[in-house]
């Protein structure tokens, strides 16, 4: 195991889950520290300064949502939530409070490691990453408000650009429907209206809008801009 790899704080009250994550993440050259309760997690956060937190929402003392709220009061550390299948409300609340991503139990380690990498990349971007986003032929220049696909300029409406800009600023992170609507329209709005704009964006940016490679749907939750591997 690397002695200087990113430090992952695993917060889960199930010892078998913690053991699986500790072993699997160590094999990927991550350092791992563990907590079985929300209070332990907050203590580790103060003393260990982890690079990513993997957080189960179902903890025996503090509700996982409350743990996110307390973490976000003082830290921007990336948070990847472990949620139960069908807990759509919990996922949305966690993301709206500032969680970066979620993985649904039961999960595959490949998927979880990919989400951890995306969360680490997003943190770099949030701390002043490149002003030009590039991925699989798509280029978004936030300074000059230029969008190209395969080198060809793409004309977007102001609202289409605002949505894409928001996704670029949070590339790799799941943005809930409510979060996008609030940021772009400044108030509560109709999710169906947002879906219309997403369809329009995909028609302009995707080679096959029915099988998008860039703007991905998180069913019942929101959207994510895929980042390069």
ABEGO torsion letter per residue (X at the ends): XBAABBBBBBBBABAAAAAAAAAAAAAAGBBBBBBABAAAAAAAAAAAGBABBBBBABBAABBAAAAAAAAAAABABBBBBBBBBGBAAAAAAAAAAGBABBBBOBBBAAAAAAAAAAAAAAAAAAAGBBABBBBGGBBBBAAAGBBBBGGBBBBBBAAAAAAAAAAAAABGBBBBAAAAAAAAAGBBBBAAAAAAAAAAAAAAABABAABBAABBBBBGAEBBBBBBX
